C-alpha cells in the first residue's frame, strides 16, 4: 500500500474512473465500506443515533452514502448540510439519502442553532476531503466547532478520508480542525494523516475498488504493515543452530557508555540473533558481562593505546589473552566472523574513536558483513566525510545509516543535501532522505513520525508505528540491535551479500517491529522505560506468527496516538 499526497490520491481515483467510465461507484463503495466500519466499531453507540455533517463536494457525497446505508439498517440519522451539494456525484448521493430519510432528518446546518451535542452519539465528519487546504470558511469552522463540542460531551467522532482542517498532503492543521476518534481513509493512506496522528485517532485504510490503480510508479512511498513486510521476515530453519541464525558484532561502549551497547545487545538477542559479540572499552566489559551474559565481550583497547601510532597493532596486542575459540582481533571479527556489524552506540567521538572507526570500515570492506552505522558513528561520518574505507563498504555491501533528525541535519550539511527541519513538509523531507541515500549509496533510516526508510535508488517506506515511549534515551540503541540482527539473519540465510535495494524491506521490517514494541495497550507513554520496550519485542515479533486479522474492506489500520 502506498502513502499518497492529495494529488497522487486523485491520480489513482482518476485512473480507476477512466477504466470504469463512471466515478459514482467509487463514492458508493467508499460510503458503504465506511458505514460498515462504523457499525463494527461503534455498534453500541448507534442506538443513540448518528449526526452526519456534509459539505458540497465528493467528501460530502461519501457522507450522504454513509447516512443512507446506516438508515437502511434502522439507525436514526440526522444530516447537517453546511452547503448544498455541488458536485454531480454528491448530488446523486444526496438524492439517495433523501429517499431514505425523513425531511426533518435532512436540514441545512445553522451555526446559530446547532444540533444538541448528545453524549453517546456518533458524529461523522464529511465536510472537506483531500482537495481542501488553507483556512476554513466561517460556516465550516462553525461546523467543526459543533463536532468538537459534541466530542467533549461524549460523542464519538468519525472522519471520512481526512479530518476537516487537516491538510491531506502535509498534515498541517488549521486553527479549527476536527479531532477524530477514528479516521476512515479511502484507497490509500494520505501522507498528511501520518503527520497529524493526534487529530486522526485510529486510522483505517479502506478498500474502495481501486484495484491495480492503487499502486502507481509516481514515487509514492510504501506503508509498512505486517502483511506487506511478511515476506521480508528472515526464516529461522527448524534445524538452525546459533551459528546459522546470524552473527552480530557490536562496536561501541567507551568508558561510561556500556549501557548503549547493552541495549543494542538486548535488541539483537530479542530479535533472533544466534550469536552476539561486543567490542567495548575494557572498562565497560564487566558492566556488559554482568547484565547481558549471553554476549561475548572483548576490549577494543584501553588508555595506553589512546595515541598509539599503529592502532591495529595495539588492538591485536590488547587481545592477546582472548581465548583462541573466540576471535583474535577486530579485523577477524569484522571481516570473517560477523554477518552484520553495528558501529556507534557509545563509541565516543575523540581521536581514538575516529581512528578505530576508520580501521573498522577497512575491516568490514574486506569481508561480507552488512554494516549499520548509528549514534557516534554517524557523527564521525559527518566529520570525516566519504573516506575511501566508507566508499569501499558502500560499494560492496548494504550499509544502513540510522540518524535521528539532528544527526541527519549534520550529515545533510556535510554532504550538501538540502534539508529543512520545518515539520509540515513531508514531501521535501522525503526528497532530502532520497538525496542523502543516493549521495552516500546507503540505505537511510530517518527516525521520526513517521520513520522514513530509503534505498540508494529512491525506493521508500514509511513506518508509522510507535509512540512517544520511544522518545527516550536508549531506544535508538535497541533499534540498532534489532536491525543488525535482521540483517545478519538474512546474510546467514542467503549465503551472499544482497544489494541495498534488496535490504530495504528488512530495514523497514526492523523499524516496524521496534515501533510496535514501543506501543502499549493503555496508550500511556509517561513512565515507560526502554527496558519495557525491549520486553515488548517478543510480542511484536509474534505479530508475524499469523496473518493480521483485518475486517472485510480494511486494507490496513494504525492505532491512535496522542489522544
CORPE-V889926 format. One record per residue. N is the residue number from 1. RES is the residue in one letter. SS is DSSP state (A for helix, B for strand, O for the rest). NEAR is the number of other C-alpha atoms within 8 Angstrom. Layout:
N_RES_SS_NEAR ; N_RES_SS_NEAR
This chain:
1_X_O_9 ; 2_X_B_11 ; 3_X_B_13 ; 4_X_B_14 ; 5_X_O_12 ; 6_X_A_11 ; 7_X_A_7 ; 8_X_A_10 ; 9_X_A_11 ; 10_X_A_8 ; 11_X_A_8 ; 12_X_A_13 ; 13_X_A_10 ; 14_X_A_8 ; 15_X_A_9 ; 16_X_A_11 ; 17_X_A_11 ; 18_X_A_8 ; 19_X_A_6 ; 20_X_A_7 ; 21_X_O_6 ; 22_X_O_7 ; 23_X_O_9 ; 24_X_A_7 ; 25_X_A_7 ; 26_X_A_10 ; 27_X_A_13 ; 28_X_A_10 ; 29_X_A_10 ; 30_X_A_13 ; 31_X_A_14 ; 32_X_A_11 ; 33_X_A_12 ; 34_X_A_12 ; 35_X_A_12 ; 36_X_A_8 ; 37_X_A_8 ; 38_X_A_10 ; 39_X_A_9 ; 40_X_A_7 ; 41_X_A_6 ; 42_X_O_9 ; 43_X_O_9 ; 44_X_A_5 ; 45_X_A_10 ; 46_X_A_13 ; 47_X_A_9 ; 48_X_A_9 ; 49_X_O_12 ; 50_X_B_13 ; 51_X_B_12 ; 52_X_B_15 ; 53_X_B_16 ; 54_X_B_18 ; 55_X_O_15 ; 56_X_O_16 ; 57_X_O_11 ; 58_X_A_11 ; 59_X_A_16 ; 60_X_A_16 ; 61_X_A_20 ; 62_X_A_16 ; 63_X_A_16 ; 64_X_A_17 ; 65_X_A_16 ; 66_X_A_12 ; 67_X_A_14 ; 68_X_A_12 ; 69_X_A_11 ; 70_X_A_12 ; 71_X_A_12 ; 72_X_A_8 ; 73_X_O_6 ; 74_X_O_6 ; 75_X_O_11 ; 76_X_O_11 ; 77_X_B_13 ; 78_X_B_11 ; 79_X_B_13 ; 80_X_B_12 ; 81_X_B_13 ; 82_X_O_15 ; 83_X_O_9 ; 84_X_O_8 ; 85_X_O_13 ; 86_X_O_8 ; 87_X_O_9 ; 88_X_A_7 ; 89_X_A_11 ; 90_X_A_17 ; 91_X_A_11 ; 92_X_A_9 ; 93_X_A_12 ; 94_X_A_12 ; 95_X_A_8 ; 96_X_A_11 ; 97_X_A_12 ; 98_X_A_10 ; 99_X_A_7 ; 100_X_A_9 ; 101_X_O_11 ; 102_X_O_8 ; 103_X_A_7 ; 104_X_A_5 ; 105_X_A_9 ; 106_X_B_12 ; 107_X_B_9 ; 108_X_B_9 ; 109_X_O_10 ; 110_X_O_7 ; 111_X_A_8 ; 112_X_A_4 ; 113_X_A_5 ; 114_X_O_8 ; 115_X_O_5 ; 116_X_O_5 ; 117_X_O_10 ; 118_X_O_9 ; 119_X_O_8 ; 120_X_O_9 ; 121_X_O_15 ; 122_X_B_15 ; 123_X_B_14 ; 124_X_B_13 ; 125_X_B_16 ; 126_X_B_17 ; 127_X_O_13 ; 128_X_O_15 ; 129_X_O_14 ; 130_X_O_10 ; 131_X_O_7 ; 132_X_O_8 ; 133_X_O_8 ; 134_X_O_7 ; 135_X_O_7 ; 136_X_O_10 ; 137_X_O_6 ; 138_X_A_6 ; 139_X_A_9 ; 140_X_A_10 ; 141_X_A_11 ; 142_X_A_9 ; 143_X_A_12 ; 144_X_A_12 ; 145_X_A_10 ; 146_X_A_11 ; 147_X_A_12 ; 148_X_A_10 ; 149_X_A_9 ; 150_X_A_14 ; 151_X_A_11 ; 152_X_A_7 ; 153_X_O_9 ; 154_X_O_10 ; 155_X_O_14 ; 156_X_B_11 ; 157_X_B_14 ; 158_X_B_14 ; 159_X_B_16 ; 160_X_B_16 ; 161_X_O_11 ; 162_X_O_16 ; 163_X_O_17 ; 164_X_O_13 ; 165_X_O_15 ; 166_X_B_17 ; 167_X_O_14 ; 168_X_O_17 ; 169_X_O_12 ; 170_X_O_13 ; 171_X_O_14 ; 172_X_O_10 ; 173_X_B_10 ; 174_X_O_10 ; 175_X_O_6 ; 176_X_O_10 ; 177_X_O_13 ; 178_X_O_15 ; 179_X_O_11 ; 180_X_O_13 ; 181_X_O_11 ; 182_X_B_12 ; 183_X_B_16 ; 184_X_B_14 ; 185_X_B_14 ; 186_X_B_11 ; 187_X_O_11 ; 188_X_O_13 ; 189_X_B_13 ; 190_X_B_14 ; 191_X_A_14 ; 192_X_A_14 ; 193_X_A_13 ; 194_X_A_11 ; 195_X_A_13 ; 196_X_O_12 ; 197_X_A_11 ; 198_X_A_10 ; 199_X_A_11 ; 200_X_A_17 ; 201_X_O_15 ; 202_X_B_12 ; 203_X_B_13 ; 204_X_B_13 ; 205_X_B_14 ; 206_X_B_16 ; 207_X_O_12 ; 208_X_O_11 ; 209_X_O_7 ; 210_X_O_11 ; 211_X_A_6 ; 212_X_A_5 ; 213_X_A_10 ; 214_X_A_11 ; 215_X_O_8 ; 216_X_O_8 ; 217_X_O_5 ; 218_X_O_5 ; 219_X_O_6 ; 220_X_O_11 ; 221_X_O_11 ; 222_X_B_10 ; 223_X_B_13 ; 224_X_O_13 ; 225_X_O_9 ; 226_X_A_9 ; 227_X_A_7 ; 228_X_A_9 ; 229_X_A_13 ; 230_X_A_8 ; 231_X_A_5 ; 232_X_A_8 ; 233_X_O_9 ; 234_X_O_8 ; 235_X_O_5 ; 236_X_O_6 ; 237_X_O_5 ; 238_X_O_4 ; 239_X_O_4 ; 240_X_O_9 ; 241_X_O_7 ; 242_X_O_9 ; 243_X_O_9 ; 244_X_O_11 ; 245_X_O_16 ; 246_X_O_19 ; 247_X_B_19 ; 248_X_B_17 ; 249_X_B_14 ; 250_X_B_14 ; 251_X_B_14 ; 252_X_O_18 ; 253_X_O_18 ; 254_X_O_13 ; 255_X_O_8 ; 256_X_O_7 ; 257_X_O_12 ; 258_X_A_16 ; 259_X_A_10 ; 260_X_A_13 ; 261_X_A_17 ; 262_X_A_11 ; 263_X_A_13 ; 264_X_A_16 ; 265_X_A_15 ; 266_X_A_12 ; 267_X_A_17 ; 268_X_A_18 ; 269_X_A_13 ; 270_X_O_11 ; 271_X_O_12 ; 272_X_O_11 ; 273_X_O_17 ; 274_X_O_12 ; 275_X_B_12 ; 276_X_B_15 ; 277_X_B_12 ; 278_X_B_14 ; 279_X_B_14 ; 280_X_B_15 ; 281_X_O_14 ; 282_X_A_10 ; 283_X_A_8 ; 284_X_A_14 ; 285_X_A_13 ; 286_X_A_7 ; 287_X_A_8 ; 288_X_A_15 ; 289_X_A_12 ; 290_X_A_7 ; 291_X_A_7 ; 292_X_O_10 ; 293_X_O_8 ; 294_X_O_6 ; 295_X_O_12 ; 296_X_B_9 ; 297_X_B_11 ; 298_X_B_12 ; 299_X_B_12 ; 300_X_O_12 ; 301_X_O_11 ; 302_X_O_11 ; 303_X_A_5 ; 304_X_A_7 ; 305_X_A_9 ; 306_X_O_8 ; 307_X_O_6 ; 308_X_O_8 ; 309_X_O_4 ; 310_X_O_6 ; 311_X_A_10 ; 312_X_A_7 ; 313_X_A_7 ; 314_X_A_11 ; 315_X_A_12 ; 316_X_A_11 ; 317_X_A_7 ; 318_X_A_11 ; 319_X_O_12 ; 320_X_O_7 ; 321_X_O_5 ; 322_X_O_9 ; 323_X_O_7 ; 324_X_O_6 ; 325_X_O_4 ; 326_X_O_6 ; 327_X_O_10 ; 328_X_O_12 ; 329_X_O_9 ; 330_X_A_13 ; 331_X_A_10 ; 332_X_A_11 ; 333_X_A_12 ; 334_X_A_15 ; 335_X_A_14 ; 336_X_A_9 ; 337_X_A_8 ; 338_X_O_14 ; 339_X_O_15 ; 340_X_B_17 ; 341_X_B_16 ; 342_X_B_15 ; 343_X_B_14 ; 344_X_O_14 ; 345_X_O_15 ; 346_X_O_14 ; 347_X_O_14 ; 348_X_O_10 ; 349_X_O_10 ; 350_X_O_6 ; 351_X_A_7 ; 352_X_A_9 ; 353_X_A_10 ; 354_X_A_10 ; 355_X_A_9 ; 356_X_A_9 ; 357_X_A_11 ; 358_X_A_9 ; 359_X_A_9 ; 360_X_A_11 ; 361_X_A_11 ; 362_X_A_12 ; 363_X_A_13 ; 364_X_A_15 ; 365_X_A_13 ; 366_X_O_7 ; 367_X_O_9 ; 368_X_O_12 ; 369_X_O_15 ; 370_X_B_15 ; 371_X_B_15 ; 372_X_B_15 ; 373_X_B_13 ; 374_X_O_15 ; 375_X_O_12 ; 376_X_A_12 ; 377_X_A_13 ; 378_X_A_14 ; 379_X_A_12 ; 380_X_A_11 ; 381_X_A_10 ; 382_X_A_11 ; 383_X_A_7 ; 384_X_A_7 ; 385_X_O_8 ; 386_X_O_9 ; 387_X_O_7 ; 388_X_A_6 ; 389_X_A_11 ; 390_X_A_10 ; 391_X_A_10 ; 392_X_A_10 ; 393_X_A_15 ; 394_X_A_12 ; 395_X_A_7 ; 396_X_A_8 ; 397_X_O_15 ; 398_X_O_15 ; 399_X_B_13 ; 400_X_B_11 ; 401_X_B_12 ; 402_X_O_13 ; 403_X_O_14 ; 404_X_O_9 ; 405_X_A_10 ; 406_X_A_7 ; 407_X_A_11 ; 408_X_A_10 ; 409_X_A_9 ; 410_X_A_10 ; 411_X_A_12 ; 412_X_A_13 ; 413_X_A_9 ; 414_X_A_10 ; 415_X_O_10 ; 416_X_O_6 ; 417_X_O_10 ; 418_X_O_7 ; 419_X_O_9 ; 420_X_O_6 ; 421_X_O_6 ; 422_X_O_5 ; 423_X_O_5 ; 424_X_O_8 ; 425_X_O_8 ; 426_X_A_11 ; 427_X_A_7 ; 428_X_A_9 ; 429_X_A_11 ; 430_X_A_9 ; 431_X_A_8 ; 432_X_A_12 ; 433_X_A_12 ; 434_X_A_13 ; 435_X_A_9 ; 436_X_A_12 ; 437_X_A_16 ; 438_X_A_12 ; 439_X_A_8 ; 440_X_A_10 ; 441_X_O_10 ; 442_X_O_14 ; 443_X_B_16 ; 444_X_B_15 ; 445_X_B_13 ; 446_X_B_13 ; 447_X_O_11 ; 448_X_O_8 ; 449_X_O_7 ; 450_X_O_11 ; 451_X_B_12 ; 452_X_B_15 ; 453_X_B_15 ; 454_X_B_16 ; 455_X_O_17 ; 456_X_O_15 ; 457_X_O_9 ; 458_X_O_9 ; 459_X_O_10 ; 460_X_B_11 ; 461_X_B_12 ; 462_X_B_14 ; 463_X_B_14 ; 464_X_O_13 ; 465_X_O_10 ; 466_X_O_12 ; 467_X_O_11 ; 468_X_A_8 ; 469_X_A_13 ; 470_X_A_12 ; 471_X_O_7 ; 472_X_O_9 ; 473_X_O_6 ; 474_X_O_9 ; 475_X_A_12 ; 476_X_A_8 ; 477_X_A_14 ; 478_X_A_16 ; 479_X_A_13 ; 480_X_A_15 ; 481_X_A_16 ; 482_X_A_15 ; 483_X_A_14 ; 484_X_A_16 ; 485_X_A_18 ; 486_X_A_15 ; 487_X_A_14 ; 488_X_A_18 ; 489_X_A_16 ; 490_X_A_10 ; 491_X_A_16 ; 492_X_A_13 ; 493_X_A_10 ; 494_X_A_7 ; 495_X_O_6 ; 496_X_O_7 ; 497_X_O_12 ; 498_X_O_9 ; 499_X_O_8 ; 500_X_A_13 ; 501_X_A_10 ; 502_X_A_7 ; 503_X_A_11 ; 504_X_A_12 ; 505_X_A_9 ; 506_X_A_13 ; 507_X_A_12 ; 508_X_A_14 ; 509_X_A_12 ; 510_X_A_12 ; 511_X_A_12 ; 512_X_A_13 ; 513_X_A_11 ; 514_X_A_14 ; 515_X_A_13 ; 516_X_A_11 ; 517_X_A_15 ; 518_X_O_13 ; 519_X_O_11 ; 520_X_O_8 ; 521_X_O_5 ; 522_X_O_4 ; 523_X_O_7 ; 524_X_O_8 ; 525_X_O_9 ; 526_X_O_5 ; 527_X_O_5 ; 528_X_O_9 ; 529_X_O_8 ; 530_X_A_12 ; 531_X_A_6 ; 532_X_A_8 ; 533_X_A_13 ; 534_X_A_12 ; 535_X_A_8 ; 536_X_A_10 ; 537_X_A_15 ; 538_X_A_9 ; 539_X_A_8 ; 540_X_A_12 ; 541_X_A_10 ; 542_X_A_8 ; 543_X_O_10 ; 544_X_O_10 ; 545_X_O_6 ; 546_X_O_6 ; 547_X_O_7 ; 548_X_O_8 ; 549_X_O_4 ; 550_X_O_7 ; 551_X_O_5 ; 552_X_O_4 ; 553_X_O_8 ; 554_X_B_11 ; 555_X_B_9 ; 556_X_B_9 ; 557_X_B_9 ; 558_X_B_9 ; 559_X_O_7 ; 560_X_O_12 ; 561_X_O_10 ; 562_X_O_5 ; 563_X_O_5
